[in-house]
C-alpha cells in the first residue's frame, strides 16, 4: 500500500478547494456580510454549516458508501437512478456549469467591453465558446487536474483574494453597520439558507469521482486509502473555504456604509477593488472570477462525464465531455439572470433531500441501515421541498402553504427538518417487525 505524501495531499486538497470554489462562493459571502452587518459572524456561522460542513460530510459519506449511486441505493434502486441523474444534471449542464460560464463573462469580460457590445448575445456566445473549449481541453486529462489546479491555479486564486483582504486592512473600507432584513432576528438561519446557493453540498456528492481519479493518479489504489485520503483532502479544503469565506464576509460587512446601494455580491466586490486599487482592480477581479468559474466548471464536467460513462458505457468519456460542454454552452447563453431564476426553485426541491440523505447515512449504523428509515424520511422531506419549489416557480398553492405554516421553522426556510425526523421515526417503527422476524428466524 502506497502512502500519500503530505505534499501531494496538500495539492489534492487545493484541487478539491478549487472544485468547490466557484462563482457563487465569491458573490454570496460578501452580500451576506453587507446585509448582516454587526451580525456577520453569527450569520457566517450558519452559512458555514451548509456551505462547508455539509459538503465535507458529503465527501465523507460518498467516500464510505462508494459513490452517490451506492448511497442513494439505500433508499431504493429506482430512487438511486432517478435521484443521481437529477443531481448530476442539475449541478452539471442544466444549472451549475452554465451559471459558472455566464457569471465568468459577466464579471471577467463584460466590464471591459462597451455597453453596446457586452449586452449583445454575440459577445456572450463568443466568450462561452472559448470558455468551454478551454474547459473541454482540461477535462480530457482528469488525472492532470492536481498539477494544473492544485499546483498552479488554486494558489494564484488564493493569493489574489488574500491580497484584497490584506489591502483592506491597511486601507479600511468602513465599519460594520446594523443588520438588515431577516439578518436582524434570524442571522444564523438566514446564513444557513444562503449556503444553499453555493450548491456545494450537492456538488460534493459528485466530486468524489474527481478526487478518486486524482488519488489513483498518485498511486493510491486500495479503497480504504482512497476513502481515508478523500476525507483528509475534504477537511483541508473545508478549512481553506472557511478562511476565504471569513475574508469575503468581512469585506462585505465593512462595505455597507461606503457602498450602501450595491445590489449583490458581484457589485460589492467590484466597488471594493476599485476603491482599493483603482481601475486595475477590475482586472484583478476579472481574473479571480474567471479562475474560480473555470475550475468549478471543469470539476463538474469531469465528474458528470465519468458518471454518465459508467451509466452508458457505449458512449465514451470524451464524447460525454463534448456533449456536456456543448449543452452547458447553450444554457449559459440564456444569461445569468434567467439561470439564477431557475436555480432557486430547483435547489429548493433537491437540496433538503440531499442534506437528509447525507445526515441519514452518517447515522446509518444507529438504525441498522434500514431502508424504511431512508424511504419514509425522504418521502416526507420531498413532499415539503417539492411544494416549496412549485411555489418558487409561481404556482398557487395557498391551501398547502397555509398548512405548512404550522411546521416549526417553516418561516425560516427549514420546514423540512421536522418532517425529516418524523419520517425517520415512522420508518424505524415500520422496520421493527421485520427485524424481530429476522431475529426469530436466525434463532
Secondary structure, DSSP 8 states (H G I E B T S, - for coil): -----HHHHHHHHHHHHHHH--HHHHHHHHHHHHHHGGGHHHHHHHHHIIIIIHHHHHHHHHHHHTSHHHHHTTT-HHHHHHHHHHHHHIIIIITHHHHHHHHHHHHHTGGGS-HHHHTSHHHHHHHHHHHHHHHHHHHTTGGGHIIIIIIIIHHHHHHHHHHHHHHHHHS---------GGGTT-HHHHHHHHGGGG-HHHHHHHHHHHHHHHHHHTT--SHHHHHHHHHHHHHHHHHHHHHHHHHHHHHHHHTTTTTTT--SHHHHHHHHHHHHHTTHHHHHHHHHHHHHHHHHHHHHHHHHHHHHHHHSTTS-HHHHHHHHHHHHHHHHTT-HHHHHHHHHHHHHHHHHHHHHHHHHHHTTTTTTT-HHHHHHHHHHHHHHHHHHHHHHTT---HHHHHHHTTSTTGGGT-THHHHHHHHHHHHHHHHHHHHHHHHHHH-
